[in-house]
Amino acid sequence: MNSTTSFQTYHGPSSIISENCLWIVDGYRHICVTYVYSPHTGNINYAASILKLGPEEFPNDQQINGHEQTTTRRFNIRRANANIGTYLIYDDMLKKLRREMCLGQGCVGPRQKLHRSDDEESLSSVECMSDGGDSAISIIDPKIEDLVSKMASFKDVKTIKYSCIVKESHGDYPYTIRTYYIAFKGDKNTGDSMYGACLSHEGCYSKDEYTDPTLDDDGHYETAIMRLEKCPLYIKIHDDYKRQLCMSSPHCEDVMYNILDKINTRVGGFMQIKGSRLLGYFC
């Protein structure tokens, strides 16, 4: 029971405590967390993201907005679940939650199957912000619908991330750091495959001196997976490399370069990162 100056409060079996994008400072770590806690059962659903800063540093507006978006996206898609004890007072509840992040479930839970409505085009604003001038043209490939049906039972999806620096201006910068996020799956016997991808662009002054950009990997991977599910592109992996489509393969480097070659082969001036939207088909 909590006491105030003029009245008292308490929690019953149906009580719920929740906060969106609460910031916790723990040493050099600034933690953004969203949670829903049931005092009666002790159950808590949560997701968080962590920003590490130097001593006496404080996050700027861009960092705060970015981490709040990441935390919200994680809570909607990959929230963690734990039991931290019943009827905890506020400070003890936060301490148990912090301990769960460090020693238990971590900041996110397992990847959940995404439920999207038919008119939902994008998982998040990352899709629009990242692709910039390389937005995809809708590419209709007659092979893709047959392949989607054939591969409906293929549950294993591989994801890869690849970065490079290209001689391409980005704002006032003469070079661009281009990061590819790719989700794909394919038939190791035939090489028939499909993929979805998304891009991130950051400017830099030199190929030799640059800082690796801080990117929202989870958000970009989710966008690539969404495109694989809703608007995939067909690719035929070379016979020499199709065994790399197997999940037990120690690497898929050659498959990655096959896909990168297709992405960078522009159609109508656009990179091939997504195809035409499927009607009635989900991978």
N, C-alpha and C positions, 0 to 999 in steps of 0.2 A: 504494500500500500504506500502511495506517495503522498506526502504532506505538502501543502502550500500554505500561504499566509491566511487564507480564509476558507478553504475547502479541501477535501481529500478526494483522491482518485484511486481506482483500482481496476485490475483487468479480470475479465471473466472468460469463460470457455470460448467465446466467439471473438475476443479481442484480437486485433491485428496491429502491429507497429511497423511502419514502413517509412523509408526516406529515399529520395531520389538524389543521386549525385552528391552525397555527403563527402566532404573532404576531411581526411584525418592526416595529421602530420606526425610521423613516427621517425625521429632522427632526421636523416637526409631524404627520406621517402615521403612524398605527398601522395596519398592514396585516395582515389575517387571510388566510392562504393554506393551501389544501390541495393537495398535489401527489403525483404518482407519477413517479419518475425512473428511467430505465434507463441505468446507466452504460455498458453495452456499446454501445448504439445512440445514446446521447445524446438520446433522445426523452423529452419531459416532457409530461405532462397535468396541468393545474392550473386552479384558479379562485380568485379572491380578492375581497375587499371592503376598502375603504379608509375609515378614520375620521380626519377632520382635527380636531385639537385645538389649543388654544393652547399657548404655551410652558409647559413643566413640568406640563401637565395629563396626567391618566391616565384612561383610560376606566373608567366605573363598571360594575357588574355587568350592568345592563340593556343598556348599549351592547355589552359583550362578548358576552352571550348573543345579542343581535339580529344582530350581525355574524357570529358563528359559524354561526347558522342560515342566514343569507344565503349565506355561503361554501359551506356543505354543500349547499344547494339548487342553487347555481350549478354546483358540481362534478358533481352528479348529472344535471343537465339541460343545462348549457351550458359544459362544460369546454373550455378552450383547449388547443391542441396546438402544440408547437414543438420544434426540435432545437437544443439549447444547447451541444453538445459532449460528447465521451465522457470517461469516467473523471475527472470533475471532483472536486476535493476539496470538502468541505462548504461552506466560505465562498464559494469561487468559484462553486459551483452556485447558491447563493442570490443572488449578485450578478448572474449571468446571468439568473436567473429574474426578479429585480427589473427588470433592463433590458428584458426581454421585455414586462413589464407596461406600462412607460413608452413604449417605442418600437416594440413589435412587436404581439402579438395583443391586448394590453390585459388586463383582469381577467377577461373571460369570452369564450367562443368563440361561434360562430354558434348560433342557436336550432336545437335538434335536434327531430326528431319524437319525441313522447312515447309510450312503450310502457307501457300501463297494463293491469293485470289487471281482469277483469270485476267483482271485488268491491272494487276500489279506489275509494272515494268521493271522497277529497280529495287534492289534490296536496301540500298542506302544512297546518300548523296555522294558517296565515294565514287560511284559509277560515273556520275556526271562530271565530277571535279577532276578525276584522274585522266580520263581519256583525251581531254582537250581537243586539239586539232586533228587527232588521229582517230576520230570517231568512226565506227564501223558502218559500212554500207550493208544493207540487207542482201545477203547472197543466197540465192535459191539453188540448192543442189538436189537433184532428183534422187540421189543415193541416200540422202540423210534420213528420210522417213523410214525406209526399209531398214536402215542400220539401227535406228532408235528402237524399232519393234524387235529386231534381232537381239539387241543388247539390253533389253528391259530387265533381264535377270542378272546382268553383270553389275554387282553391287560395289566392286572395288574401283575407286577413283584415285588416280595419282595426281598430286599437285606439285608444281615446281615454281621456283622463283629465280629469275635471271636478271642481272643488271649489266649495263654497258654504258659507255660514254660515246656520244656521237657528235660529229661536227655539225651542229644544228643550233641556231640561236634560240634562246629561251628568255624572253624579256630583254634585259640588258646584258645577259650572259651570252658568250659566244658558243658555249657547249651545253649539251643537255645530258643529264643522267637519266637514262630510260630504264625503268624496272618493269619487267614482265611477270605477271602472275598467270599461271596456266593450270587448268584442270582438264584432265583427259582420261579416256578409257578406250580400250580397243581389243580386238580379237588377235591373240598371239599367233594363231594358225594362219590367218589370211592377211593380217596387217591392216584391215579395215578399222578405222578409228574415228573418233570425234572429239572435239575439244571446245572449250570456251576460255576466253582470256580477258584480262584487263591490264591497263598500263598506268604507270605513274611517271610524271616528268618533274625533274628538278634542274635548275640551272647551275652551271659552274663555270669558272674562269679558265680552268686548265685541266688537261687530261692527267697531269702528274700531281697536282695539288688540289685536293677537293675533300669535302667531308661527306661521309655516307649519310644520305637523308634518313631522318626518322620517319618511318612509314607505319601505317596501321595495317600490319600484315593480315590480321584476322578479317578485317573488312574487305581487303582486296581479294583474299582467297574466297570469301563468301560470294563476292561478285562474280569471280571466274566460275565457281561451281554453279551459281544461278544461271549463267549463260550456257554452261554445258547442259543444264537441265532444260532450259526453255528455248534457247536459240543456238544450238551447236553448229559447228562447221565440220565437214567431212575432210578426212585426210587419209591417204594410203601410205602407211609406213613402209619404208624400203625392206625388202625381204631379209637383208643382212641384219636388221635391227629389230624386227618384229617380236623376237623373244623377250625384248626388254619391256614389252607391255605386260608381262607376267608380274604379279605382285611380289614374287620371290626373287625377281631379278635384283642383283646387287646395285645396279644403277640404271638410269634411263637417259643417259647423256645424249646418245645419238638420236633417240626419239625427240628429245627436247630440241635439238638443232633442226630436225625435220620440221617440227611445228613452227619454230622461229622463222625458218625460211619462208613458210607459207604466210605467216602473219605479216612479214615484211614485204611480201609480194603484193603491192597495193592494187586494189581494184577500184577504178574510178577515183584514184587519189587517196583512198582510205585503206588503212590497215585492216587485215582480216582477223578481227578479234571476236566477232559474233556473226551468226548467220540470220536467216529469216526466222521469225517466231513460229514455233510449232503450234499447231492447233490440235488439242486433244492428246498430245503425246508428252510423257514425262519419262526421263531416263531413270 
